[in-house]
Amino acid sequence: MPTIASPPASSLAADMTRSDADLLRNAAEVCRLWELTPSAKTLLQPTWSVRQFYEQLVALDHLADARRLLAHALPARRAIWWASLCLHHSWLHKPFATPEEDQAFAAVLDWFRQPGEATRRAAEQAGWSAQPSTAAAILAISVFLSGGSISRPGLPPVYPKSHLSGRLAGVVIYLASVRFDPARYKQYLRQYLSIGEQVAWGDNFPPEVPPCAEAIAQPMLSPVAKPLSASAPTLDPRLALLLQHFLQADTMSLSQFFRMPSPAAGETP
């Protein structure tokens, strides 16, 4: 399996500005993208930024909500980078069970090295080849949902909602925390949240790419105008089912689409 080298600190001013803007967004607006736990909901103040609410959630041990908040708030490329670092750490403790999972993770790293349509589509195929319940497969599908049309090649374009990629990345982070030592998953989740803070605060950026490649990898897209059915003719049926789940029932757990390991006590994807 390819290794992840820690990238040098980035000096991209535009990227820093974007990061700051994401953390300064109103937390209540971001939290509309999923269902907060009741205890976390009582903490949220209407004027708080993402960063303010995130820090409060971590301080009071609401780690699942903190993970979801940061994953939804970050730009797709940052969220996927965060998930990749966490999954790589868990792989060091417990290698993937199949060659297909190794290939799915390698496809994600290829997309980071050379973002574009070819590597994005390659990640999709690698994700479906691996068991879709595995963290590596879900991570690869999150790359596919990060930008560009998700319809079959040569058919009219269909674009996903912008938060879907980050949502899947957040699930990968959860799965990484329970892969190799579920009894201590909270310890690892705290460690992974620390990694997420480094990514969000600007201390651990994804590998830099030329501006032209970045534009190809993450174009400005419009979300689909209406919910998709599982029979949407332009989509892979498996992806149509996934999008139907997200667009029509955005507060549901991913476990209702993916067959996942039993969640650790008090935690859901």
N, C-alpha and C positions, 0 to 999 in steps of 0.2 A: 504494500500500500504506500502511495506517495506520502512524504512527510510534509508538515506545514512548518515553514520557517517564519520566525517572528519578523514582520516587516519593519523597516526603519520608521521612525516617527515622520508623519507626513507634514508637509508645509503648504498643502493646498488650501489657500484662504477660502476659496469658494466652498470646499467641502466642510471646513470648520463652520462657516456661516450657516450652511444647511443643517449641520448637526445642532448648533445652538438654537436655530429656529424650531427644530423638531422637539427639543427639550422644553422650549418655552410655550409650546402649544397648550391650550386649555385642556387639562386632564379629563374633565367631564366629557368633552367632545370625543376624545380618544376612547374613553371607556364605554361609549355607546356601541362600540364594535363587538363587544362581548358582554356577558353577564358577570358583573362583580359578585364576589361572595357577599352575603348579607353583612358580615362583620366589617369587611372592607368598605362596603357602600356607606356605612354610617360615618366613616372617617373622612370621606371626600368632601372638600370644601369647594364651592362653585368657582372661586377665583384662583384656585391652585393651578400651577403649571404641572406638566408631566414630571419634571424633575422634583418638584416639591412633594407631589403625591407619591412618587416612587420612593423617595427617601423615607417618608413616613411609613409606607408599607413595609419596607425592609426593617426599619427600626422596631416595628411592632410584630415582626415575624409573620407577616402575610406574604410569604415568599411566592406562592402561586400567582397571586394577583400582581405582584411586582414583576414577575417574569412576563406575564401576558401584557402588562402595560408597556414595558420597554420594547418587547418584540413588535407590538402594533405601532409604536411611535417612531421607531427607527426607519430610515429608508431601507428598501428591500436589500440592497447590496450589503449594507452594514449588518442588518439582522441575520442574513445568511452567513456572513463572515463570523459573527458571534456564535451561531449554531455550529459552524464548521470547527471552530476552535474547541468547543465543548465536546463535540462528538469525537474529535481526534484524541482528546484527553481520555475519554472513556475507552476508546479503541486501544490505547496503550495498556490499559488494565485488562481488557477483554476483546481480543480481535474479532472481527466480523465472522459470522458462521458460514458464509458462502462466498464464492468468488464474485457472484453478482452484486453483493453488497460492496465489496472492494471496488468493483468497477463503477458502481453508482457514486461512491465517494470520490473516486478519481475523476469522474466526469464533472463533479462540482468544482474540484480544484482546477481542471482544465478551463472551465468557464471563468474562474477568477484570473487565470493567467492570460487568457485571450477571450474576453467577453465579446459575444456576437451571436448572430442567429444560428450559426452552425453548432457552436458549443452549447447554446441554450437548448436546441432541439436534441442534441446528443445526450444531454442530461435527462431530458424527458424520457427518451428511450431506455436509458440505463436505469432510471427509476422504476419504470414499469417492468423491466426484466427482473429486478430484485423483488422480493416479497413486499407488497405495498404497506405492510404493517411494520416494516423495519425502519429504523431511524435514517439509515443511509438512503433508502428509497424516498422517504418523505422529504429529505433534504434536497435530493435531486429534482423532485417535482416542484419544490419551492423555487428553485432556479428557473424552471420553465415558466412559472407564474410571475417572474420578476419584471417582465417587460416584453412587449411584442405580442403578436397575435397568438392565440392558443388554438386556433382552428387547424384542421389538417392542411398540410402544404398544398397550395394551389387553389384553395377554396376561400370564400369571402372571409375577411378578418373578423375575429371576435376577441375582445379584450377583457381581462379579468378585473375585478375590483382591486384597487391598489393595495388593500391591506391583506390580501390572501397569502401573499408570499411570506410576510412577517408572521402571520398566524401559524403557518406550517413550521417556520423556523423556531417559533416558541415551543411547539410540540416536540421538535427534535431536541431542544435543550432539556425538556422534561425527561424524555426517553433516555438521553445520555446520563442523566442523574440517577436513573434506576437500573441501568444496564448491568453493572458488575458488582454492586454492593447495595441492594435495595434497602437494607436495614439502616443504612447511613445516608439515604438519599438527600436528606435535608442538609447535611454537611456539604455534599457535593453541589447541591443547588445553590447554596450560599457562595461557594467558590465560583460557580458559573455566573451568578449574578455579578460578582466582582469583575469577571472578564467582560460581561456586558457593559458595566460602567466604564471600563477602559475604552471599549469600542465607542460608546456613546459620548464620553467626555473628550474624545479626540486623542487618546494615548495609544490606541492600537487600531490603525486603519487597515482596511483591505489593501492588497497589493495595488500600487498605482498603475493606471493604464493611460495611454494617450487620450487626450480629450475626444478625438474623433471616435475611438473605440468605445469610450464611455457613452457617447451619444447613441451609438448603435445598440449598446447593451441595454440602456434604460431610456428609451424615447418617452416623450410626454404622451400619455394615452388617455383615452376616454373610457370610462367603465361601460360595461354592457348596459343597454337601456332597459332591459326587462329580464326577469328570471329565466333561466334556461331549463329546458326539460331534458330528461335523460336520452331523448331521441333526437336532440339537436343534430342536424345532419352534417354540420361542418366540424364537429368535435369527435375526438376519440370517446367512445361511450363511457369509459371509465372516468375520464375527466369531466364529461357532462354530468355524471352522477355526483362527482365531488363538488362542482360548481353549483349544482342545484341545491345541494346541502347547505352551502355557505350563503347563497343569495336569498334563499327562502327561509332559512332558520339560522340566523347568524349567531344566536346565543347557544346553540346546541354544542355538545361536546364532540370533538373529532372522533371519539371512540364509536359514535353511531355510524360512521362511514368506514373507518379503518378497524381491522381486528388488531387490537393492541394488547400488550401485557396488562394484567390487572393493576390498576393504579395503586400506588402506595397509600397508606391510610391518610385521609385528609387531603389528598391531592388528585386532581384530574387534569388531563391534557389541556 
